[in-house]
Amino acid sequence: YRRGGPLAVTDCNVMLGKVRPEYFPMVFGPNGDQALDKKVVEEKFATLTAEINQKTSAGKSCHEIAEGFLSIAVENMASAIKDISVRRGHDVKKYTLCCFGGAGAQHACLVA
C-alpha cells in the first residue's frame, strides 16, 4: 500500500496483470493520494522469489509465486464462507454470493 509493508493480495494481482495501476484509484501511500507502484511490486516479488528459490531449490518464477499466494488467499476466502454457511447447514446453492471490499470483485468468481 506504498507504506513500506509486506506484499499484499492486491500486489499479487498487480504482479499477474489482473490489476493495472493506471486504472486503480490513487488511494495509497502515507497521504492516500498515490497510485499502486508496479515497479516496487516487481522488485519485492523478485526479492521474495529469490529467497524462496534459494531456500527450497524450487526454481519458481515471480508469477508462479504470486499465483501460489493468490491461490492460498482465495482458498482462505472460500473457507471463511464455508465456516459461516455450509458447516452451519445452509445450502449455498440457494444463495447469491455478494462481494464487497477492496479485493471482493477481484476474487468473487474464484471463490464461488
C-alpha positions as a Markdown table, in Angstrom:
| # | Residue | x | y | z |
|---|---|---|---|---|
| 1 | Tyr | 0.0 | 0.0 | 0.0 |
| 2 | Arg | 3.0 | 2.2 | -0.6 |
| 3 | Arg | 3.9 | 2.4 | 3.1 |
| 4 | Gly | 6.9 | 0.0 | 3.0 |
| 5 | Gly | 4.9 | -3.0 | 4.3 |
| 6 | Pro | 4.9 | -6.6 | 3.1 |
| 7 | Leu | 3.3 | -7.7 | -0.2 |
| 8 | Ala | -0.5 | -8.0 | -0.1 |
| 9 | Val | -3.1 | -9.8 | -2.2 |
| 10 | Thr | -3.5 | -6.7 | -4.4 |
| 11 | Asp | 0.2 | -6.9 | -5.1 |
| 12 | Cys | -0.3 | -10.4 | -6.4 |
| 13 | Asn | -2.9 | -9.2 | -8.7 |
| 14 | Val | -0.6 | -6.4 | -9.9 |
| 15 | Met | 2.2 | -8.9 | -10.5 |
| 16 | Leu | -0.1 | -11.1 | -12.5 |
| 17 | Gly | -1.5 | -8.2 | -14.6 |
| 18 | Lys | -5.0 | -8.6 | -13.2 |
| 19 | Val | -4.9 | -5.2 | -11.6 |
| 20 | Arg | -3.4 | -2.4 | -13.7 |
| 21 | Pro | -2.2 | 0.5 | -11.5 |
| 22 | Glu | -3.1 | 3.2 | -14.1 |
| 23 | Tyr | -6.8 | 2.2 | -13.8 |
| 24 | Phe | -6.7 | 1.8 | -10.0 |
| 25 | Pro | -7.7 | 4.6 | -7.6 |
| 26 | Met | -4.9 | 6.7 | -6.2 |
| 27 | Val | -5.5 | 5.9 | -2.5 |
| 28 | Phe | -2.2 | 4.6 | -1.4 |
| 29 | Gly | 0.8 | 6.0 | 0.4 |
| 30 | Pro | 1.1 | 7.9 | 3.6 |
| 31 | Asn | -1.4 | 10.6 | 2.5 |
| 32 | Gly | -3.7 | 8.2 | 0.5 |
| 33 | Asp | -3.0 | 10.1 | -2.8 |
| 34 | Gln | -0.6 | 7.8 | -4.7 |
| 35 | Ala | -1.1 | 5.1 | -7.3 |
| 36 | Leu | -0.1 | 1.5 | -6.9 |
| 37 | Asp | 3.6 | 1.1 | -7.9 |
| 38 | Lys | 4.2 | -1.8 | -10.3 |
| 39 | Lys | 7.9 | -1.4 | -10.2 |
| 40 | Val | 8.0 | -1.8 | -6.4 |
| 41 | Val | 5.7 | -4.8 | -6.6 |
| 42 | Glu | 8.0 | -6.4 | -9.2 |
| 43 | Glu | 11.1 | -5.7 | -7.1 |
| 44 | Lys | 9.6 | -7.1 | -3.9 |
| 45 | Phe | 8.4 | -10.2 | -5.8 |
| 46 | Ala | 11.9 | -10.6 | -7.3 |
| 47 | Thr | 13.5 | -10.5 | -3.8 |
| 48 | Leu | 10.9 | -12.9 | -2.3 |
| 49 | Thr | 11.2 | -15.3 | -5.2 |
| 50 | Ala | 15.0 | -15.4 | -5.0 |
| 51 | Glu | 14.7 | -16.1 | -1.2 |
| 52 | Ile | 12.2 | -18.9 | -1.7 |
| 53 | Asn | 14.2 | -20.4 | -4.6 |
| 54 | Gln | 17.4 | -20.3 | -2.5 |
| 55 | Lys | 15.8 | -22.0 | 0.5 |
| 56 | Thr | 13.8 | -24.6 | -1.5 |
| 57 | Ser | 15.6 | -25.0 | -4.8 |
| 58 | Ala | 12.1 | -24.8 | -6.4 |
| 59 | Gly | 13.1 | -22.6 | -9.4 |
| 60 | Lys | 9.8 | -20.8 | -9.4 |
| 61 | Ser | 9.2 | -17.5 | -11.3 |
| 62 | Cys | 7.8 | -14.4 | -9.7 |
| 63 | His | 4.5 | -15.1 | -11.5 |
| 64 | Glu | 4.3 | -18.6 | -10.0 |
| 65 | Ile | 4.9 | -17.3 | -6.5 |
| 66 | Ala | 2.2 | -14.7 | -7.0 |
| 67 | Glu | -0.2 | -17.3 | -8.3 |
| 68 | Gly | 0.6 | -19.5 | -5.3 |
| 69 | Phe | -0.1 | -16.8 | -2.8 |
| 70 | Leu | -3.3 | -15.8 | -4.6 |
| 71 | Ser | -4.5 | -19.5 | -4.6 |
| 72 | Ile | -4.0 | -19.6 | -0.8 |
| 73 | Ala | -5.8 | -16.3 | -0.4 |
| 74 | Val | -8.8 | -17.5 | -2.5 |
| 75 | Glu | -8.9 | -20.7 | -0.5 |
| 76 | Asn | -9.0 | -18.8 | 2.7 |
| 77 | Met | -11.8 | -16.6 | 1.5 |
| 78 | Ala | -13.8 | -19.7 | 0.4 |
| 79 | Ser | -13.1 | -21.4 | 3.7 |
| 80 | Ala | -14.5 | -18.4 | 5.6 |
| 81 | Ile | -17.7 | -18.7 | 3.5 |
| 82 | Lys | -17.9 | -22.4 | 4.3 |
| 83 | Asp | -17.5 | -21.6 | 8.0 |
| 84 | Ile | -20.5 | -19.3 | 8.1 |
| 85 | Ser | -22.7 | -21.3 | 5.7 |
| 86 | Val | -22.1 | -24.9 | 4.7 |
| 87 | Arg | -20.7 | -26.0 | 8.1 |
| 88 | Arg | -23.8 | -24.5 | 9.7 |
| 89 | Gly | -26.1 | -26.5 | 7.5 |
| 90 | His | -27.0 | -23.9 | 4.8 |
| 91 | Asp | -27.3 | -24.9 | 1.2 |
| 92 | Val | -25.2 | -22.3 | -0.7 |
| 93 | Lys | -26.9 | -23.2 | -4.0 |
| 94 | Lys | -29.9 | -21.3 | -2.7 |
| 95 | Tyr | -28.0 | -18.0 | -2.2 |
| 96 | Thr | -26.1 | -15.4 | -4.3 |
| 97 | Leu | -22.5 | -14.6 | -3.5 |
| 98 | Cys | -22.2 | -10.9 | -2.8 |
| 99 | Cys | -18.7 | -9.5 | -3.0 |
| 100 | Phe | -17.5 | -6.3 | -1.4 |
| 101 | Gly | -14.3 | -4.7 | -0.1 |
| 102 | Gly | -11.1 | -3.9 | -1.8 |
| 103 | Ala | -10.5 | -7.4 | -3.3 |
| 104 | Gly | -14.0 | -8.7 | -3.4 |
| 105 | Ala | -14.6 | -8.1 | -7.0 |
| 106 | Gln | -11.1 | -9.3 | -7.9 |
| 107 | His | -11.8 | -12.8 | -6.4 |
| 108 | Ala | -15.5 | -13.5 | -6.3 |
| 109 | Cys | -15.5 | -15.8 | -9.3 |
| 110 | Leu | -12.6 | -17.8 | -8.0 |
| 111 | Val | -14.2 | -18.0 | -4.5 |
| 112 | Ala | -17.5 | -19.1 | -6.0 |
